[in-house]
């Protein structure tokens, strides 16, 4: 039975290491968080027209530091699915049906169709620790008894998995681990939004790391700093290889260019990069270069977003789910 396979898989995981999880509260993260709140309030008014679902189950997964999607993004994604799981990359909250997302009430046509698991706090988890958490969250969902998320449908519906940034690469790892455990029908297509398949070199630049890692150093110590370094140098791809997975297995990838706009946060990273960040491609969303997102993906599966957008805006704009899913 699928549930017993998942139980066996989770039983083999290492004990959770909460030292690998920390809340980001550096000065720059507070500036970024305030900016994001303002942008999300605006974005909540820009939902596309209602759509009939074209898939049974969809999963949305944030990436590094658990930067979550805007409410408008989630609602637009949910309209493409009979039910949606918003799986935050931070432990601490069990499965629940969403009455609101990011402080925005769920629209009437989506009530009862969006389930969240995990906490929306800003956290740092290593690539493998985030995948371990997702498998535990999947088991918690299977046991939760929530409407439309029974264990059989949850593990056999070939869920469409959309991940942002590191969360996109994690989707490939999650699918590979579930397939190895005899759960090949749990996750179907994996869609990557700005995946750092060849790393995010700007994070390895000492000038950027000094700012970006300050919250990590205070919150979670060396383990969090190591997670930053791993993402900078593309280590998640080596982890994927150990599980027989590669970025070539993405079903679709969407990337963007920051252009002349973007938030002050990403413009500041671009300013650093323009002054000689090692390995940096200036054609980027401010954090992940287009070449990194494209790495290993054939031309038919790779798509460049038609609008200029920075790395975070790709997880806020309600038009992105349709562009990413096709």
QUIFEN-V116189 format. One record per residue. N is the residue number from 1. RES is the residue in three letters. SS is DSSP state (H for helix, E for strand, - for the rest). Layout:
n->N res->RES ss->SS
n->N res->RES ss->SS
//
This chain:
n->1 res->UNK ss->-
n->2 res->UNK ss->H
n->3 res->UNK ss->H
n->4 res->UNK ss->H
n->5 res->UNK ss->H
n->6 res->UNK ss->H
n->7 res->UNK ss->H
n->8 res->UNK ss->H
n->9 res->UNK ss->H
n->10 res->UNK ss->H
n->11 res->UNK ss->H
n->12 res->UNK ss->-
n->13 res->UNK ss->-
n->14 res->UNK ss->-
n->15 res->UNK ss->-
n->16 res->UNK ss->-
n->17 res->UNK ss->-
n->18 res->UNK ss->H
n->19 res->UNK ss->H
n->20 res->UNK ss->H
n->21 res->UNK ss->-
n->22 res->UNK ss->-
n->23 res->UNK ss->E
n->24 res->UNK ss->-
n->25 res->UNK ss->-
n->26 res->UNK ss->-
n->27 res->UNK ss->H
n->28 res->UNK ss->H
n->29 res->UNK ss->H
n->30 res->UNK ss->H
n->31 res->UNK ss->H
n->32 res->UNK ss->H
n->33 res->UNK ss->H
n->34 res->UNK ss->H
n->35 res->UNK ss->H
n->36 res->UNK ss->H
n->37 res->UNK ss->H
n->38 res->UNK ss->H
n->39 res->UNK ss->H
n->40 res->UNK ss->H
n->41 res->UNK ss->H
n->42 res->UNK ss->H
n->43 res->UNK ss->H
n->44 res->UNK ss->-
n->45 res->UNK ss->-
n->46 res->UNK ss->-
n->47 res->UNK ss->-
n->48 res->UNK ss->-
n->49 res->UNK ss->-
n->50 res->UNK ss->-
n->51 res->UNK ss->-
n->52 res->UNK ss->-
n->53 res->UNK ss->-
n->54 res->UNK ss->-
n->55 res->UNK ss->E
n->56 res->UNK ss->E
n->57 res->UNK ss->E
n->58 res->UNK ss->E
n->59 res->UNK ss->E
n->60 res->UNK ss->E
n->61 res->UNK ss->E
n->62 res->UNK ss->-
n->63 res->UNK ss->-
n->64 res->UNK ss->H
n->65 res->UNK ss->H
n->66 res->UNK ss->H
n->67 res->UNK ss->-
n->68 res->UNK ss->-
n->69 res->UNK ss->-
n->70 res->UNK ss->-
n->71 res->UNK ss->H
n->72 res->UNK ss->H
n->73 res->UNK ss->H
n->74 res->UNK ss->H
n->75 res->UNK ss->H
n->76 res->UNK ss->H
n->77 res->UNK ss->H
n->78 res->UNK ss->H
n->79 res->UNK ss->-
n->80 res->UNK ss->-
n->81 res->UNK ss->E
n->82 res->UNK ss->E
n->83 res->UNK ss->E
n->84 res->UNK ss->E
n->85 res->UNK ss->E
n->86 res->UNK ss->E
n->87 res->UNK ss->E
n->88 res->UNK ss->-
n->89 res->UNK ss->-
n->90 res->UNK ss->-
n->91 res->UNK ss->-
n->92 res->UNK ss->-
n->93 res->UNK ss->-
n->94 res->UNK ss->-
n->95 res->UNK ss->-
n->96 res->UNK ss->E
n->97 res->UNK ss->E
n->98 res->UNK ss->-
n->99 res->UNK ss->-
n->100 res->UNK ss->E
n->101 res->UNK ss->E
n->102 res->UNK ss->-
n->103 res->UNK ss->-
n->104 res->UNK ss->E
n->105 res->UNK ss->E
n->106 res->UNK ss->-
n->107 res->UNK ss->-
n->108 res->UNK ss->H
n->109 res->UNK ss->H
n->110 res->UNK ss->H
n->111 res->UNK ss->-
n->112 res->UNK ss->-
n->113 res->UNK ss->-
n->114 res->UNK ss->E
n->115 res->UNK ss->E
n->116 res->UNK ss->E
n->117 res->UNK ss->E
n->118 res->UNK ss->-
n->119 res->UNK ss->-
n->120 res->UNK ss->-
n->121 res->UNK ss->-
n->122 res->UNK ss->-
n->123 res->UNK ss->E
n->124 res->UNK ss->-
n->125 res->UNK ss->-
n->126 res->UNK ss->-
n->127 res->UNK ss->H
n->128 res->UNK ss->H
n->129 res->UNK ss->H
n->130 res->UNK ss->H
n->131 res->UNK ss->H
n->132 res->UNK ss->H
n->133 res->UNK ss->H
n->134 res->UNK ss->H
n->135 res->UNK ss->H
n->136 res->UNK ss->H
n->137 res->UNK ss->H
n->138 res->UNK ss->H
n->139 res->UNK ss->H
n->140 res->UNK ss->H
n->141 res->UNK ss->H
n->142 res->UNK ss->H
n->143 res->UNK ss->H
n->144 res->UNK ss->H
n->145 res->UNK ss->-
n->146 res->UNK ss->-
n->147 res->UNK ss->-
n->148 res->UNK ss->-
n->149 res->UNK ss->-
n->150 res->UNK ss->-
n->151 res->UNK ss->H
n->152 res->UNK ss->H
n->153 res->UNK ss->H
n->154 res->UNK ss->H
n->155 res->UNK ss->H
n->156 res->UNK ss->H
n->157 res->UNK ss->-
n->158 res->UNK ss->-
n->159 res->UNK ss->E
n->160 res->UNK ss->E
n->161 res->UNK ss->E
n->162 res->UNK ss->E
n->163 res->UNK ss->E
n->164 res->UNK ss->E
n->165 res->UNK ss->-
n->166 res->UNK ss->H
n->167 res->UNK ss->H
n->168 res->UNK ss->H
n->169 res->UNK ss->H
n->170 res->UNK ss->H
n->171 res->UNK ss->H
n->172 res->UNK ss->H
n->173 res->UNK ss->H
n->174 res->UNK ss->H
n->175 res->UNK ss->H
n->176 res->UNK ss->H
n->177 res->UNK ss->H
n->178 res->UNK ss->H
n->179 res->UNK ss->H
n->180 res->UNK ss->H
n->181 res->UNK ss->-
n->182 res->UNK ss->-
n->183 res->UNK ss->-
n->184 res->UNK ss->-
n->185 res->UNK ss->-
n->186 res->UNK ss->-
n->187 res->UNK ss->E
n->188 res->UNK ss->E
n->189 res->UNK ss->E
n->190 res->UNK ss->E
n->191 res->UNK ss->E
n->192 res->UNK ss->E
n->193 res->UNK ss->E
n->194 res->UNK ss->-
n->195 res->UNK ss->-
n->196 res->UNK ss->-
n->197 res->UNK ss->-
n->198 res->UNK ss->-
n->199 res->UNK ss->-
n->200 res->UNK ss->-
n->201 res->UNK ss->H
n->202 res->UNK ss->H
n->203 res->UNK ss->H
n->204 res->UNK ss->H
n->205 res->UNK ss->-
n->206 res->UNK ss->H
n->207 res->UNK ss->H
n->208 res->UNK ss->H
n->209 res->UNK ss->H
n->210 res->UNK ss->H
n->211 res->UNK ss->H
n->212 res->UNK ss->H
n->213 res->UNK ss->-
n->214 res->UNK ss->H
n->215 res->UNK ss->H
n->216 res->UNK ss->H
n->217 res->UNK ss->H
n->218 res->UNK ss->H
n->219 res->UNK ss->H
n->220 res->UNK ss->H
n->221 res->UNK ss->H
n->222 res->UNK ss->H
n->223 res->UNK ss->H
n->224 res->UNK ss->H
n->225 res->UNK ss->H
n->226 res->UNK ss->H
n->227 res->UNK ss->H
n->228 res->UNK ss->H
n->229 res->UNK ss->H
n->230 res->UNK ss->H
n->231 res->UNK ss->H
n->232 res->UNK ss->H
n->233 res->UNK ss->-
n->234 res->UNK ss->-
n->235 res->UNK ss->H
n->236 res->UNK ss->H
n->237 res->UNK ss->H
n->238 res->UNK ss->H
n->239 res->UNK ss->H
n->240 res->UNK ss->H
n->241 res->UNK ss->H
n->242 res->UNK ss->H
n->243 res->UNK ss->-
n->244 res->UNK ss->-
n->245 res->UNK ss->-
n->246 res->UNK ss->-
n->247 res->UNK ss->H
n->248 res->UNK ss->H
n->249 res->UNK ss->H
n->250 res->UNK ss->-
n->251 res->UNK ss->-
n->252 res->UNK ss->E
n->253 res->UNK ss->E
n->254 res->UNK ss->E
n->255 res->UNK ss->E
n->256 res->UNK ss->-
n->257 res->UNK ss->-
n->258 res->UNK ss->-
n->259 res->UNK ss->-
n->260 res->UNK ss->-
n->261 res->UNK ss->-
n->262 res->UNK ss->-
n->263 res->UNK ss->-
n->264 res->UNK ss->H
n->265 res->UNK ss->H
n->266 res->UNK ss->H
n->267 res->UNK ss->H
n->268 res->UNK ss->H
n->269 res->UNK ss->H
n->270 res->UNK ss->H
n->271 res->UNK ss->H
n->272 res->UNK ss->H
n->273 res->UNK ss->H
n->274 res->UNK ss->H
n->275 res->UNK ss->-
n->276 res->UNK ss->-
n->277 res->UNK ss->-
n->278 res->UNK ss->-
n->279 res->UNK ss->-
n->280 res->UNK ss->-
n->281 res->UNK ss->-
n->282 res->UNK ss->-
n->283 res->UNK ss->-
n->284 res->UNK ss->E
n->285 res->UNK ss->-
n->286 res->UNK ss->-
n->287 res->UNK ss->-
n->288 res->UNK ss->-
n->289 res->UNK ss->E
n->290 res->UNK ss->H
n->291 res->UNK ss->H
n->292 res->UNK ss->H
n->293 res->UNK ss->H
n->294 res->UNK ss->H
n->295 res->UNK ss->-
n->296 res->UNK ss->-
n->297 res->UNK ss->-
n->298 res->UNK ss->-
n->299 res->UNK ss->H
n->300 res->UNK ss->H
n->301 res->UNK ss->H
n->302 res->UNK ss->E
n->303 res->UNK ss->E
n->304 res->UNK ss->E
n->305 res->UNK ss->-
n->306 res->UNK ss->-
n->307 res->UNK ss->-
n->308 res->UNK ss->-
n->309 res->UNK ss->-
n->310 res->UNK ss->-
n->311 res->UNK ss->-
n->312 res->UNK ss->-
n->313 res->UNK ss->H
n->314 res->UNK ss->H
n->315 res->UNK ss->H
n->316 res->UNK ss->-
n->317 res->UNK ss->-
n->318 res->UNK ss->-
n->319 res->UNK ss->-
n->320 res->UNK ss->H
n->321 res->UNK ss->H
n->322 res->UNK ss->H
n->323 res->UNK ss->H
n->324 res->UNK ss->H
n->325 res->UNK ss->H
n->326 res->UNK ss->-
//
